[in-house]
Amino acid sequence: MSSVHKKIDETTLGQLLQLSRLSPEATDIETLRNQVEEIVGYFDILSKYDDSENPYDADRKSTRLNS
C-alpha cells in the first residue's frame, strides 16, 4: 500500500471515538489515528475499481433495450 495517508483531523477522530464508545484516556490515539488513516487509504484504492453502477439499474437498462 502507498505510504501516503490522508490525515484524519481531531474532530473526525473524536467522533470515531464517540461512535465506537472508546475513551480517549484508555486509547492510544496515535495508533488509532494511524489505523484509521490506513483504512481510509484502502478505501481510496478500492474506489479506483468502483464502476458506480447499481447492478439493479443495469438489469433495468437491458430490459428497456430489449423491449
Phi and psi in degrees as a GROMACS rama.xvg file:
@    title "Ramachandran Plot"
@    xaxis  label "Phi"
@    yaxis  label "Psi"
@TYPE xy
-63.0971  147.85  SER-2
-83.6027  -5.49067  SER-3
-90.0515  122.448  VAL-4
-115.023  146.372  HIS-5
-72.5976  138.462  LYS-6
-84.5103  135.653  LYS-7
-95.449  124.806  ILE-8
-78.2037  166.307  ASP-9
-60.7662  -38.4168  GLU-10
-63.3016  -47.2958  THR-11
-63.8391  -42.928  THR-12
-62.693  -41.8035  LEU-13
-62.3896  -39.6862  GLY-14
-67.0011  -38.9194  GLN-15
-63.4796  -40.8416  LEU-16
-61.0615  -43.7235  LEU-17
-65.3738  -45.132  GLN-18
-63.1188  -36.5585  LEU-19
-86.6527  -1.85551  SER-20
61.6686  32.8272  ARG-21
-93.7296  144.384  LEU-22
-91.1067  130.315  SER-23
-58.6775  -31.0232  PRO-24
-72.0868  -27.7099  GLU-25
-102.535  10.9088  ALA-26
-125.568  137.883  THR-27
-78.0506  98.6415  ASP-28
-59.7382  -41.3189  ILE-29
-66.1796  -39.8842  GLU-30
-64.4728  -44.9058  THR-31
-61.1522  -45.0307  LEU-32
-59.2498  -45.6684  ARG-33
-63.1993  -39.7779  ASN-34
-65.7473  -43.2332  GLN-35
-64.9469  -42.9067  VAL-36
-63.0427  -35.8506  GLU-37
-67.7772  -41.5257  GLU-38
-62.0225  -44.4365  ILE-39
-60.5277  -38.6249  VAL-40
-60.6809  -39.2751  GLY-41
-64.6525  -38.6268  TYR-42
-61.9418  -38.3874  PHE-43
-61.2138  -41.9825  ASP-44
-63.8766  -47.1674  ILE-45
-63.6527  -34.2654  LEU-46
-65.7385  -21.6181  SER-47
-66.3857  -24.7869  LYS-48
-100.649  3.44235  TYR-49
-79.5514  121.983  ASP-50
-93.0418  -0.973531  ASP-51
53.4186  28.4966  SER-52
-111.396  122.864  GLU-53
-70.9235  125.303  ASN-54
-59.7341  -28.605  PRO-55
-71.7834  -35.3462  TYR-56
-65.2219  -38.8061  ASP-57
-62.7858  -37.8772  ALA-58
-65.2715  -41.3961  ASP-59
-66.2098  -37.7149  ARG-60
-62.9509  -44.5183  LYS-61
-67.0575  -33.401  SER-62
-67.1928  -41.5276  THR-63
-65.7888  -36.6998  ARG-64
-69.6052  -32.0093  LEU-65
-85.3011  -9.70388  ASN-66
